[in-house]
Amino acid sequence: MAIDGSVYDFTAYLPRHPSEPEVIEAWCGREASEAYRTKTRGRPHSAAATRRMADYRLGALVDATPPR
């Protein structure tokens, strides 16, 4: 998933995520910045969760739109 311009693979983290895997799986392959910031319920993730994300970062999101 993409969050704030970075691409993440949270596959290995799914079994350890505090809520059901379906919560994350729904955002796989998608832009999920707002969902991450609000947990889709208006509550932010913790600072520890944000730090942990670095372990799953693949790289920067690149615009895949072909040039005209």
C-alpha positions as CSV (number, residue, x, y, z in Angstrom):
1,M,0.0,0.0,0.0
2,A,1.1,3.6,-0.4
3,I,1.2,6.0,2.5
4,D,2.4,9.6,2.2
5,G,4.4,9.0,-0.9
6,S,6.0,5.7,0.2
7,V,5.2,2.1,-0.7
8,Y,5.0,-0.5,2.0
9,D,4.6,-4.3,2.1
10,F,3.0,-5.2,5.4
11,T,2.5,-8.9,4.6
12,A,4.9,-10.1,7.3
13,Y,3.2,-7.7,9.8
14,L,-0.4,-8.9,9.3
15,P,-0.3,-11.7,12.0
16,R,1.0,-9.2,14.6
17,H,-1.4,-6.3,13.7
18,P,-3.7,-5.6,16.7
19,S,-6.9,-5.8,14.6
20,E,-8.0,-8.3,12.1
21,P,-5.9,-8.7,9.0
22,E,-8.8,-7.7,6.8
23,V,-8.4,-4.1,8.1
24,I,-5.0,-3.9,6.4
25,E,-5.8,-6.2,3.5
26,A,-8.6,-3.8,2.3
27,W,-6.0,-1.2,1.6
28,C,-3.4,-3.4,-0.1
29,G,-2.5,-2.1,-3.6
30,R,-4.1,1.2,-2.9
31,E,-3.3,4.7,-1.7
32,A,-4.0,4.5,2.1
33,S,-2.6,7.8,3.6
34,E,-5.9,9.0,5.0
35,A,-6.9,5.5,6.2
36,Y,-3.6,5.3,8.1
37,R,-3.9,8.8,9.6
38,T,-7.4,8.1,10.9
39,K,-7.6,4.3,11.1
40,T,-10.8,5.1,9.1
41,R,-12.4,6.0,12.4
42,G,-10.9,9.4,13.1
43,R,-8.2,8.1,15.5
44,P,-4.5,8.4,14.6
45,H,-2.0,5.6,14.8
46,S,0.6,5.8,17.6
47,A,4.0,7.3,17.2
48,A,5.4,3.7,17.7
49,A,3.3,2.4,14.8
50,T,4.7,5.2,12.5
51,R,8.2,4.3,13.5
52,R,7.6,0.6,12.9
53,M,6.5,1.4,9.3
54,A,10.2,1.9,8.3
55,D,10.8,-1.8,8.6
56,Y,8.2,-2.4,5.8
57,R,9.0,0.4,3.4
58,L,9.9,-0.7,-0.1
59,G,10.5,2.7,-1.6
60,A,9.0,5.9,-3.0
61,L,5.8,5.9,-4.9
62,V,6.4,6.8,-8.5
63,D,3.7,8.2,-10.8
64,A,3.0,5.5,-13.3
65,T,1.1,7.7,-15.7
66,P,2.8,7.5,-19.1
67,P,4.1,10.8,-20.4
68,R,2.1,12.4,-23.3
